[in-house]
Protein backbone atom coordinates (compact mmCIF):
# COMPACT_ATOMS: atom_id res chain seq x y z
CA UNK A 1 0.00 0.00 0.00
CA UNK A 2 2.81 2.43 0.88
CA UNK A 3 4.59 1.64 -2.39
CA UNK A 4 1.38 2.22 -4.32
CA UNK A 5 0.76 5.58 -2.63
CA UNK A 6 4.36 6.65 -3.19
CA UNK A 7 4.14 5.62 -6.85
CA UNK A 8 0.94 7.63 -7.31
CA UNK A 9 2.39 10.72 -5.65
CA UNK A 10 5.56 10.50 -7.73
CA UNK A 11 3.53 10.05 -10.90
CA UNK A 12 1.45 13.15 -10.15
CA UNK A 13 4.53 15.20 -9.16
CA UNK A 14 6.17 14.30 -12.46
CA UNK A 15 3.01 15.41 -14.21
CA UNK A 16 3.14 18.83 -12.53
CA UNK A 17 6.77 19.43 -13.48
CA UNK A 18 6.37 18.38 -17.08
CA UNK A 19 3.07 20.22 -17.58
CA UNK A 20 4.47 23.43 -16.12
CA UNK A 21 7.37 23.31 -18.57
CA UNK A 22 4.97 22.86 -21.49
CA UNK A 23 2.75 25.71 -20.27
CA UNK A 24 5.77 28.01 -19.99
CA UNK A 25 7.11 27.25 -23.48
CA UNK A 26 4.07 26.70 -25.70
CA UNK A 27 2.32 29.60 -27.44
CA UNK A 28 -0.37 27.73 -29.42
CA UNK A 29 -3.44 26.56 -27.47
CA UNK A 30 -4.13 23.44 -29.57
CA UNK A 31 -0.49 22.35 -29.30
CA UNK A 32 -0.52 23.10 -25.58
CA UNK A 33 -3.58 20.93 -24.90
CA UNK A 34 -2.29 18.02 -26.99
CA UNK A 35 1.14 18.10 -25.36
CA UNK A 36 -0.38 18.21 -21.88
CA UNK A 37 -2.46 15.13 -22.66
CA UNK A 38 0.66 13.40 -24.00
CA UNK A 39 2.55 14.00 -20.75
CA UNK A 40 -0.30 12.71 -18.65
CA UNK A 41 -0.60 9.51 -20.67
CA UNK A 42 2.92 8.68 -21.84
CA UNK A 43 5.02 9.98 -18.98
CA UNK A 44 2.67 9.36 -16.10
CA UNK A 45 1.15 6.04 -17.02
CA UNK A 46 -2.52 6.80 -17.48
CA UNK A 47 -4.59 5.06 -20.13
CA UNK A 48 -6.43 8.07 -21.61
CA UNK A 49 -6.44 11.81 -21.10
CA UNK A 50 -8.79 14.22 -22.82
CA UNK A 51 -9.62 17.87 -22.41
CA UNK A 52 -13.14 19.03 -23.13
CA UNK A 53 -14.44 22.57 -23.46
CA UNK A 54 -17.98 23.58 -22.65
CA UNK A 55 -20.60 24.94 -25.00
CA UNK A 56 -22.47 27.83 -23.46
CA UNK A 57 -25.42 27.23 -25.76
CA UNK A 58 -28.62 25.42 -24.68
CA UNK A 59 -27.13 21.97 -25.46
CA UNK A 60 -24.50 22.47 -22.70
CA UNK A 61 -22.31 19.95 -24.45
CA UNK A 62 -18.72 19.20 -23.45
CA UNK A 63 -16.68 18.90 -26.65
CA UNK A 64 -13.41 16.97 -26.64
CA UNK A 65 -10.69 19.35 -27.85
CA UNK A 66 -7.58 17.24 -27.29
CA UNK A 67 -7.01 13.61 -26.39
CA UNK A 68 -4.17 11.15 -26.14
CA UNK A 69 -4.14 7.50 -25.20
CA UNK A 70 -6.28 4.47 -25.82
CA UNK A 71 -9.58 5.84 -27.06
CA UNK A 72 -10.66 3.38 -29.78
CA UNK A 73 -13.64 5.59 -30.68
CA UNK A 74 -14.72 6.18 -27.07
CA UNK A 75 -15.04 9.95 -27.39
CA UNK A 76 -16.91 9.57 -30.69
CA UNK A 77 -19.45 7.19 -29.13
CA UNK A 78 -20.41 9.14 -26.01
CA UNK A 79 -22.30 12.32 -25.22
CA UNK A 80 -21.18 14.41 -22.27
CA UNK A 81 -23.00 17.52 -21.14
CA UNK A 82 -23.06 19.75 -18.10
CA UNK A 83 -26.83 20.05 -17.89
CA UNK A 84 -29.11 18.25 -15.40
CA UNK A 85 -29.67 15.09 -17.44
CA UNK A 86 -27.92 11.77 -16.81
CA UNK A 87 -25.31 12.80 -19.42
CA UNK A 88 -24.61 15.93 -17.38
CA UNK A 89 -24.49 14.33 -13.94
CA UNK A 90 -21.44 12.14 -14.47
CA UNK A 91 -17.91 13.04 -13.42
CA UNK A 92 -17.27 15.62 -16.15
CA UNK A 93 -20.59 17.43 -15.90
CA UNK A 94 -20.48 17.52 -12.12
CA UNK A 95 -16.86 18.74 -12.07
CA UNK A 96 -17.86 21.62 -14.34
CA UNK A 97 -21.01 22.47 -12.38
CA UNK A 98 -19.42 22.27 -8.93
CA UNK A 99 -15.90 23.47 -9.82
CA UNK A 100 -14.59 20.47 -7.89
CA UNK A 101 -12.87 17.26 -9.05
CA UNK A 102 -15.08 14.21 -9.37
CA UNK A 103 -13.61 10.72 -9.18
CA UNK A 104 -15.21 7.50 -10.37
CA UNK A 105 -13.02 5.02 -8.48
CA UNK A 106 -14.87 2.04 -9.94
CA UNK A 107 -16.53 2.64 -13.30
CA UNK A 108 -18.28 -0.74 -13.12
CA UNK A 109 -20.09 0.18 -9.90
CA UNK A 110 -20.36 3.99 -10.10
CA UNK A 111 -24.04 4.74 -10.76
CA UNK A 112 -23.33 8.22 -12.15
CA UNK A 113 -21.14 6.62 -14.85
CA UNK A 114 -24.07 4.59 -16.25
CA UNK A 115 -24.47 6.51 -19.56
CA UNK A 116 -20.85 5.70 -20.56
CA UNK A 117 -20.20 2.46 -18.65
CA UNK A 118 -20.55 0.02 -21.53
CA UNK A 119 -18.24 2.00 -23.80
CA UNK A 120 -15.72 2.54 -20.98
CA UNK A 121 -15.62 -1.12 -19.99
CA UNK A 122 -15.11 -2.19 -23.63
CA UNK A 123 -11.86 -0.23 -23.52
CA UNK A 124 -10.73 -1.49 -20.13
CA UNK A 125 -11.17 1.72 -18.16
CA UNK A 126 -11.40 0.97 -14.44
CA UNK A 127 -11.52 4.45 -12.94
CA UNK A 128 -11.59 8.07 -14.02
CA UNK A 129 -11.23 11.56 -12.71
CA UNK A 130 -12.64 14.80 -14.08
CA UNK A 131 -11.07 18.05 -12.91
CA UNK A 132 -12.59 21.41 -13.85
CA UNK A 133 -10.58 23.95 -15.83
CA UNK A 134 -11.53 27.50 -14.86
CA UNK A 135 -10.34 30.88 -13.68
CA UNK A 136 -12.13 33.32 -11.39
CA UNK A 137 -14.07 34.70 -14.35
CA UNK A 138 -14.22 31.88 -16.92
CA UNK A 139 -15.17 28.19 -16.97
CA UNK A 140 -13.36 26.39 -19.80
CA UNK A 141 -14.30 22.75 -19.27
CA UNK A 142 -12.44 19.84 -17.73
CA UNK A 143 -9.49 17.54 -17.99
CA UNK A 144 -10.42 13.86 -17.81
CA UNK A 145 -8.02 11.07 -16.97
CA UNK A 146 -8.69 7.33 -17.13
CA UNK A 147 -6.78 4.43 -15.59
CA UNK A 148 -7.20 0.70 -16.20
CA UNK A 149 -7.27 -0.14 -12.49
CA UNK A 150 -10.01 0.68 -10.01
CA UNK A 151 -9.21 3.05 -7.12
CA UNK A 152 -6.45 4.66 -9.17
CA UNK A 153 -6.70 8.11 -7.60
CA UNK A 154 -5.90 8.60 -3.91
CA UNK A 155 -6.23 11.90 -2.01
CA UNK A 156 -2.61 12.98 -2.41
CA UNK A 157 -2.61 12.30 -6.13
CA UNK A 158 -5.93 14.12 -6.43
CA UNK A 159 -4.43 17.23 -4.81
CA UNK A 160 -1.47 17.15 -7.17
CA UNK A 161 -3.70 16.66 -10.22
CA UNK A 162 -5.80 19.62 -9.07
CA UNK A 163 -2.59 21.67 -9.17
CA UNK A 164 -1.99 20.47 -12.74
CA UNK A 165 -5.52 21.54 -13.70
CA UNK A 166 -5.10 24.96 -12.06
CA UNK A 167 -1.87 25.49 -13.98
CA UNK A 168 -3.51 24.38 -17.24
CA UNK A 169 -6.33 26.86 -16.61
CA UNK A 170 -3.85 29.67 -16.06
CA UNK A 171 -1.97 28.63 -19.19
CA UNK A 172 -5.14 28.70 -21.30
CA UNK A 173 -6.11 32.08 -19.86
CA UNK A 174 -2.69 33.59 -20.55
CA UNK A 175 -2.73 32.37 -24.15
CA UNK A 176 -6.16 33.93 -24.67
CA UNK A 177 -5.15 37.39 -23.34
N, C-alpha and C positions, 0 to 999 in steps of 0.2 A: 504494500500500500504506500509506504514512504517513497519507494522508488518510482511508483506511478505518479504520485503527486509532484515529486521533484522533476520528473520528465515533463509533465504538463506545464509546470511553471517555467522551465527552461525553454520549452517550445514557444510559449507565449512571449517570453522575454526576447527571444530571437526575432519573433515577428515584429515586435515594437521597434527594435533597432533597424531592421531591414526596411520596414515601412517608412520610418522617419527619414531614412536616407533617400528613398524614392520620392517622398513628398518634397524634400528640400531641393532635389535636382531635376524634377520633371515639370515641364511647362505646358504640356498638352493634357487636358482632362481625360480624354479617352485612353491615352497611353498610361496615364497615372493609374486609372482604375484597373486596367488590365494587368499592369505590373504588380499592383498591390495584391490582386487575386493570385497571381503567379507565386508570390512570396508565401502567401498563406498556405497554398496547396503544396508546392514543390519543396520549399525549405522547411516548412513546419509540420508536414505530414498529414494534412487534412485531405479528405477525399474530394470535396467540391467546395468552391467559394464563388459566390456571385453577389454582385451589387445591383440593387434595384432602386430606381427612382420612382417617386410617386407622381401620379397624375392628379392635378387639382380639379379635374372636371368631374361631372356627376358619377362616372364609372369608378372613380377612386381606385384605379388599377395601379399595381406596382409592376413596372416594366423592367425586366432584366437589362442592364446596360453593359455589364462586363461579367464574364464568368471564365473560370479555369478549373479543370479537373474532370472527373468522370461524371458526365452529364447524360450521355446516351439518349438525348431527346427529352430529358426530364423537364427542362424549363419551357420547352415547346408544348408539352402535354398538360401543363397545369395552369390554373388561373389563381393569381394572388391579388387580393384587394386590401384596402384598409377601411372598408365600410363595416357595417354591422351584420353582415351575412356570415355564413360558415367559412367562406373563402377570405373573410376579413378578420376572423377571430382566431387565426392560427398564430404561430410565432411571429411571422413578419408583420402582419397587420396589427397585432397587439403591441409589438415593439414600437411601431410608428405612432400608434394612438397614445401610448402611455409614456413614450420617450424613455423606456427602460428595456434592458435586454430581456429576451424571453428564450428559455431553454426547453427543448423537448429532449429529455434525457433518454427516453425510450420511445422511438417513433411507433413501434408496434402497439404500445399500450397508451400512448398519449391521445386522449379523446379529441383535443383541439386539432390534431394533425390528420383527422379522418379524411378531409377532402383530397389529400395528397398521399395518403399512406400507401396505397397500392403501387403507385408510380415510384415512391421512395424505396419501398421494400424490393421492388424489381431490380433496383440498382445497388442494393446492399447498404443503404444508409441506415445506421442504427440510432444516431442522435443528431440534433442540429441546434444551432443557436442563431438567433436573429438579434442584431444590435442596431439601434437607430442611428442614423447619420443626420445631425442637425446642429445648427448654431442657435444663439439666443433668438434670432429673428427669422430663421428659415429651416424648414424640415425638408431634407433631401430625399430620404428613403431609408434603406437599411443595408447592412452587410450581413450575408447569410453564409454560415459555415456548416459543413456536414462531415461527420466522422462515421466510419464503419461500425465502431463499437458503441454499445449503449453506455450511458453515464460518462461520456467523454469530456465533460466540462465541469471541473470542480470550481469552488468559489474563488480561489486564487487565480486560476486561469481566466475566469470570467472577468475579474477586475482588470487584469492585464489586457484582455481583448477589448474591454471598454475603453481603455487608454488608446489602443490602436484605432478604434472607431472615432474617438474624439479628435485624434490627430488627422485622420482621413477627412473628417468634416471641416476642420480648419484648412486643410490643404485644398479641398474643393472650393471653399469660400474665398481663399486667397487667389486662386486661379480665376475666379469669376469677377473679381474686383476690377 
